[in-house]
């Protein structure tokens, strides 16, 4: 298994030396990025999500220990190796408190780093294996409990379970079904009518889809009595609201099965019961309704609302991809306003509507490599979020807040990509400015943009042209050499990226107001 490693080191030579001389692949790692200090590194780390960070301690802006502290708060699972020229106890103690994996003293060779990488990779392998084993165990427990819950639901439906035993068994298998009122709905799918061969694979997909749909509503439970007979057990406080929710959900399921399979679906709605042990009476009424349904004709709720709530996810996606917040009201009036306030009185209907919308928004955020629950916090408490929505006006503002958050993230993400591009371009220029033949085309190629597009983006994001930035970097280097060395002006020109000393002198004077020789004679202060 390959893990990702990110390097943070302010010295370019040291950073490139580690990057280019360590055999990352043989140690089980993929080099995923680098940065000259913690401040620049942090957003890149959040973006690339490495398994291991190698960082120097002493850096400008944000040092290694500060970076470690922030990373451990946000991504506590990440391993960290610190490279330091300091062997003082305080540094090592601070690193240990932050949960640093290794604390290595400079100078350190590529082979030494290689050995440490192999040790870290082994530790990561072991942790990964433990997680997989735990996940498998949890999955097995989940499957067993799901099977036990289905059996218990069937026992409740057919009757014969005492009240005390039913309550205790519900507690044991985690079936939160105790409520004021109960309603059973039976859906019979006529698979054996003459519609050609039965596509059982497709039918099982539909069953999974139904189970997933029902699981999103805390007061609904789904099980299967036979191949053709599907059962919904609904719970609630208000009798009329329970009937409305039951009819709505049954209508959705009937609509989906008939559209996907072509088979007729008969729906029988039972009577509302107040006792858990009387659920079988509701089932008996539902079974009678199905048995008496007209042959060769779908029966059950004529649920026009279910059809209306089939939101066009493509319209949501398009609005999120290219829409503006100034266009939101038009979008809402077109796609959501027609539902009316009556639909919002049902928790189930609201849940169905918003889950569809929120999941579409979450998928969009994830596709942009964002964390959906951070961009859309209501994902962590959808029920609480929906409880406050009772009018179309409240619904409008709730949806507006979701769209605003997602569109802001979309725009910030686009800006982040631009910042990353500018950082990469500047770093390339800062490394290669001494090459007199360095051209815009070459820098543009390193960030995979055409020269014309790169020129526009660079100028817009930095406030100066590529030529001006390159000149500024070269002149700053020349000023440094003039102050700190005895090089001839011609040598300074060459080291700064100029082949022609006369042209260098002209450019230097234009940018500083003095020729190179006079600048050198200025007091250092």
N, C-alpha and C positions, 0 to 999 in steps of 0.2 A: 504493500500500500504506500502511495506517495503522499507526503505531507507538504504543506506550503510554509515557506520561511520568508521573513521580511527583515531587511537590514537597515539599521539607522546609525550613521556615522558621519560626523561633520567634515572630516578630512577626506577630500576626494581621492587622494592616492591610496589611503588605507581602505576606503570603501570599495574602490575598484579592485584593489589587490585581493580582498576577501571574496568579492563577487566572482572574479575571474579565475582564482586559483583553487578554490574549494570545489571538489567533485560532489556537487549536491546530489546528483542522481544516484550515485552509488551508495550514498548514506541514507537514501530513501526520502529525499526532499526535492521540491520544485521551488526554484527561486522566483518569488512572485512580486518583488518590488523593493525599492530602496528610497531613502530620504536623507537629507543632510542634518535634520534636527527633529526633535519631538513634535514641534508645532506643525510642521509640514507632514510628518509621518502619520499623525493621528487620523486624519480623514482618509488617507490611503490605506491604513490598516483597517479602518472600519469598512472600507470598500472591499478589500481583498480577503478579509477574514482569514489571516494566516493561523497556522497551528503553533508556530514558533517565531519569536522576535529576538533578533540579536541586536543589541544596542550598546553604544558607547555611553559613558556616564556624563562626561564633561562636554556639553554642547551649548551653543547659544540658544536664546529664546525659550526653549523647554528642554531641560536636561534629561538624562536617562532615567533617573529615579522618579522625576515628575511624570514622565511618560508611562513608566511601569505602574505607578499609582492609578492613573486614569484608565489604562488598559485593563488592569486587574478588577477595577470597579465595573467596567462595561463588559469585559470578556474574561471572566475569571478562569476559564478553562485553558487559556493560552499559556504556553510555556515561554519563559524568558531567559535568555543568556545575556549577562552583562559583561562587557569588555571594559576594563578600567586600568588606568596607569596608577591608581591609588590602592595601596594595600592597607590603608588605615582601617582600624577596627570599626569606626563609625559608619563608613561606607558599606562595609560587608554586613554590619548589623542591620542597617536600613534596608538593604537588599533582601535579607532573610525575612524581615518583618513583612515585606511586600510579596513574599512568596516566589522569589526569583529561583529558577531551577539551577542555574550555574553562575558563578562569579569568577571570571577568568582575568588574570593580570596580563597586561601588555608588557613587552611584545609577545605575540602568540603566532605560531606558525599555522599554515593551512592544514597540516596533518593533525595538529592538536585539536583544531576546530572540528575536523573530520571525525575524530574519535568521540568527541562530546556529542556531535550530531547523531552518531550511531546509538549512543546511550539514550539520548532523548527519543529517538525513533522507536527503540525497544519499549520505552515507557509508554509512548503513545499507542503502540500496538496492543500492549496489555490493557490499557484503559479502554481502547476501542473494543477489544474482545469482551471485557466485562460489561460494557454498555450493550453489546449485541446479545449476550447471554441474558441480561436483565430484561431487555426488550422482548426476547423470545418467551421468557417465563411470563412476563406480563400479558403477552398476546395469548398464551395458552390459558391463563387464568380468565382473561376476558372472554375467550371462546366458551369455556366451561360455564361461566356465569350467564352468558347470553343464552346458552342451551337450557340451563336450569330455569331462566326467566320465561322462556317460551313455553316450557312444559307447565310451569305454574299458571301462566295465562290461560292455557288450554283447560287446566283443571278448574280454574275459576269459571270459565265459560260453560263447561258442561255440568258444573255443580258437584256437590258431594264433599266439599272441603268445609270444615267447621270454621267459624269466625276466628277463634283463637289460633288455630293451625295456619290459616291463611295469612294472618297478620305476622306471625312468627316466620313463616317461610318467605314472605315478602322482605322482611328485614334481613334474613340470611343471604338472599341473592341480590340485595340492593335494588329491589323493585319498588320505587316510590309511587305507589298507586293509590294509597289511602286518600280519599276525598269525600266531599259531601254528596256528589252525584256521579253516576256511572251510566255510560251509553255504549252499546255494542252495535257496530255496523258490519254487515257481512257483504263481501263482494265476491260474486261467483263469476269466474271467467269461463265462458263456454268454449273450452279448447277442442272439444270433440265434434263440434259442428263442422259441416262440410266446407272448410275454407282451405283445403289442401293440407300438406304436411305441417306439423307443429314445429316451429323453431324454438326448441326448448332453451337453447343458449340465449336467444334474445329474451325469452320469457323470464329466465333467471336474472338477466340484467334489469328487467323491469321490476322484479321483486326487490332487488338490491336498491334500486332507485327509490321505491316506495318506502322501504325501511329507513333509508337515509332521510327522506322527506319527513316522515313521521317522527324520527329521532330529534328533529329540530324543534318540536313542540313538546314542552315538558308535560303536558297533560294528555298526550296521545301515546298509545302502545300498539305495536303491530306484531301479529303472529300468523301462522299458516295452519289451517285445520286439515287441509288436503291439497292435492296438486291444484285443484280448481278453486278452492275456497280460501279467501284471504279475510282476516279478521282485524278490525280496528276497535280498540277499547279506548273510549274517550272519558276523561274525568274533568270536573269543573264545579264551580260554586253556584252559578246562575243556570237554571234549567233551560231557559230560552237561548242563552248565549251558548250553552253546551250543544244544543240542537243545531244552531247556526254553524258553529265551528265544525261539528261532525258532518253536516251536509256539504260544507265547503271543501273539507279535506277529502271526503268521499268523491265529490265531483271532480277534484283535481286528479285523483288516482284513476277514476273511471275514464276520464278524458285521455290521460297518458297511455293507459293500457290499450284502449281501442285504437288510438292513433298509431301506436308502435307495433301492434300485433295484428290488427284487423279483426280480432275476436270480440264477440259481444260480451258485455259485462252487465250483469244484473246486480243492483244495489238494494240491500234491505236494511232499513234503519229500525233499530229496536226501540224499546221504551226506556225512559230514564228511570233508574233505580237508585235508592238511597243507601242500600246496604251492600257491602262488598260481596257477601255470600248470596245476594240476589241477582248478581250479574247474569246468571244463566237464564233468568226470566227475560232480560233484554235480548239475549242471544236467540231465545225461542221466538220472540216477536220478529226479529230480523230474518230468521230462517223462514218463517211463515211468509213474510213479504217477498222474499226471493222465490220461494216455491210457487207463489201465486202470480209471479210476473208473467206477462204475455210472452209466448214462444217467439223466437227469431226477431226479437226487438229489444234494444237496450232499455233498461228500466232504472229508475232512481232519480236523483235530483237533477233538475234542469238548471245547472249552475252557470249562469252567464257571467257571474263575477269571476269564477275560476278562469274563464277564457280571457276576460279583461286583464287579469293579473299576470298573464303570460308576457312579462316584460320583454321588450326587444333588447337583449343584452348588447346587440351590435350598436344600437343607438347610444347606450351608456358608454360603451367602449370608445365610440367615435367622439363623444363629448369630452371624455377624459383625455384622449390623445391630442385633439387639436382645438378643443373648445376654449372659450374665454368665460370668466365669471360673469361678465356683462351679458352673456347669452343665457345664463342659467334660468331666468324666469321663463323664457320662451321654451326651453327644454322641459321644464316642470309643467307648464301649462299644456304642452302637447302630450306628454307621456304619463303624467301622474295625476294632474288635476281632475281628469274625467272619472276617477275612481269614486269621488264623493266621500263625505264624512261618515256615511253609514258603514263603509268598509273598515274604518278605523276603530269602530267600537269592539271589534273582535281581536283579541290578542293573537289568535292563530293567523288571521289574515294579515295583520300588521307584520307578524314574524316572517311569514312566507315572503311578503313583499320586500321587506328590508334585508332579509338574509340574501335574497337574490341580488339585490343592488349592492350590498356590502361585499359579497363574495366577488362580484365582477370588479369592484374597485380594488379589492385586495389582490386579485390576480394581476391587475394592471400595475400596482405598486411592486409586486414581486417580480414581474417581468422587467422592471427598471432596477432590479437588484436592491430593492428597499425592504424594510421590515414592516409588513402590513399592520401589525398591531401597534407599532409606534406611530405610524402615520395616521391610522384610524383607531384611536384608543377605544372607541365604543365596541370594538370586536371583543373586548374582554368582559363586557357586561351588556350584552344586547338586550336582555330582558329589562334591566333597569333603564336603559336608553329608551326602549319602546313604551315603558309605563307612563312616561310624561307626554306622549304624543296622542292627543285626542281630537284635534281639529286639523283641517287642511293647512291652516296657517302654521301650526306647530310642525306639521310634517314638512312643509316647504322649508322652514328654517333648519330642521334637522338634516334634511338632504343637502341643503345649501352648505352646512358646516362640513359634511363629508366631502362634497365636491371641492370646497375651498381648500381643505387640507391636502387632498390628493393633487389638485392642480398646483398648489404651492410647492409640494414635493417634486412634482414633474418639472417645474421651472427651476427649482434649486438644483435638481439633478443635472439638468442641462448646463447650468452654470458651473457645477462641480467638474463636469467633463471638460469644460473650457479651461478652468483653472488648472486641471491636471495637464492638459495639453500645453498651456503656457509654461508651467513648471518644467516639463520635459524639454520644451524648446529652449528655455533660458539655460537650463543645465547643460544642454548640448553646446550652446553658444559660449557659456562660461568655461567650458572645457576645451573648446577648439578655436577660441578667438584669435590665438596667435598664428593660425594658419591664414596667410594672406589671400588664399584662394577660396576662403569660406564664403559661400553664396546663400542667398535666401532659398534657392531651390533645394539645396542639400539639407537645410534645417527643416523645410517643409516635409521632405521625404521621411524624416525621422519620426514625424507625428502623423504620417499617412494622410496628408492634405495636399491639394494642388497648390502651387506657388501663389496663385492669385487669391485663393480662399484663405490660405494661411496668412498672407499679408493683411487682408481685411480683418481677420479674427485677432491677430496679434496687435494690430493698431488699436482696435476697438477695446480690447481687454486691458492693455497696458498703458494706453494713452500716448504711446510713442511708436514710431515706425521701427521696423526691423533694423534699418540702416542706422537710425539714431541710437537704438539700444546697443548695437554692436560697437558703434563708435564710442559710446560712453564707457562700455566695458574696457575697450582697448586703451582709452585715455586714462582711466583709473589705474590700469595696470602700469602704464607708462609713468604716471605720477609716483606710484609706489617705487618703481625701479629708480627713478631720478632721485628720490629722497633717501633710499636705503642702499644704493650701490654706486660704484664709480664707473659704471659702464659708459662707453661713448654713446652719444645721442643716436648714432647709426645703429648700435647694438640694441639700444632701448627700443628703437623703431622696429627692428626685426622681431624682438621678443614680444612686442605688442601687436604684431600682425601687419606691419607695413614694410614692403620691400624697398620703397623709395623714401630715403631720409628727408628729402625736401618736401615731399607731399605730407609726410608725418609731421614735420615742423609746422606746415601750413594748417593742418587739421588741429594740432595741439594748440596753436595760438588762437585759432578760431573758437575753441571750446573753453580755454582757460584765460584768454586775454594776454598771455605771455608766451614767448618762444621757450622751448625746452631748457636752454642754458640759463635764462633769467629765472625760470621757475625753480631750478635746482639751487640757485643762490638765495632763495627766500629763507628766512629763519624757520626752523622746524616747528616752532610754536604757532 
